[in-house]
Amino acid sequence: MVLNDWYSKGLSAQEYVDSMKQHQEGFIYIYEHFKIPTEDEPLFANLRGKKWRAIILTEDWCGDAMLNIPIFLRIAEVGRINTQFLARDENLDLMDQYLTNEQSRAIPKIIIIDQEGEEVLNWGPRAPEIQQFIENATSSLPSKEESQFADKQKEMYQFITKAFRDNEDFRYYVYQDLKNALTSRTH
C-alpha cells in the first residue's frame, strides 16, 4: 500500500483517544498542560500552506506515545497537519518500513506526508534526551535471569511513566526535537 492508503485507513485523533484503554489520563493531562510557545506559533503557521498530513503508528500502552503524541497534536493544530492513527500491531507491514535502527518496532512513529502522499519526514520514537533518560533508568535493572527482574522492571516502568507525565522538561525536549525536525523541512 502507498502512504495515502495507510493514511485513509487511520483513526482521527479523537477516535484514537476515545479508544485508549491505557495511558488515556496521562495523554490528556499532557495535552491539556502543553502549549506551543507564542513566539514559535509563526514557525508552525508556515506549515499551513503545505497541507501536510501525519500518519501516527502507536499503541495506547506505550509511555513514549503518551508523552510525544499530545505535543505533536499541539504542533499539528497550529500547522494544520491532519493526523490519522494506526495501531502498530495491526499494521506491521507499514511499521516494518520504519524500524528504529533497522531492527526495532519502536513507537510512536510519526510519518509526515505531502498532498501527493510522498514522505516528507518521519520522527520517533523519542527525543535524544528522553533516550538518555531511558538508558539511565534501564541500566540499573538486574539481569532477566534474576528473580527480582520482573518486579524491578515494573517499578521502573511506573517511574518512567510518572516522569513522562509530570516532568515538564521532558515535554520541552520532545517539543524542541519535533520543532527542529519539522522546521528543517520548511525551507
Number of C-alpha atoms within 10 A of each C-alpha: 7 9 19 17 10 16 21 13 13 18 18 15 17 10 12 18 18 10 12 14 11 15 20 16 14 19 23 16 16 22 19 12 12 16 13 16 8 7 7 12 13 11 16 20 15 15 20 15 10 14 13 22 23 25 24 28 28 26 23 20 13 15 23 23 24 27 28 28 21 22 24 21 18 18 24 20 15 18 22 20 24 17 22 22 24 23 18 21 13 11 13 13 11 17 21 14 10 22 16 16 8 9 9 11 20 19 25 25 26 25 21 22 22 17 11 9 16 14 16 14 15 17 19 23 21 22 20 13 14 18 12 12 14 15 11 11 15 15 10 11 17 14 11 10 8 9 10 12 14 15 10 15 17 11 13 17 15 13 12 18 19 13 16 23 20 16 13 13 13 19 23 15 17 23 22 13 17 21 16 11 14 20 13 10 10 11 5
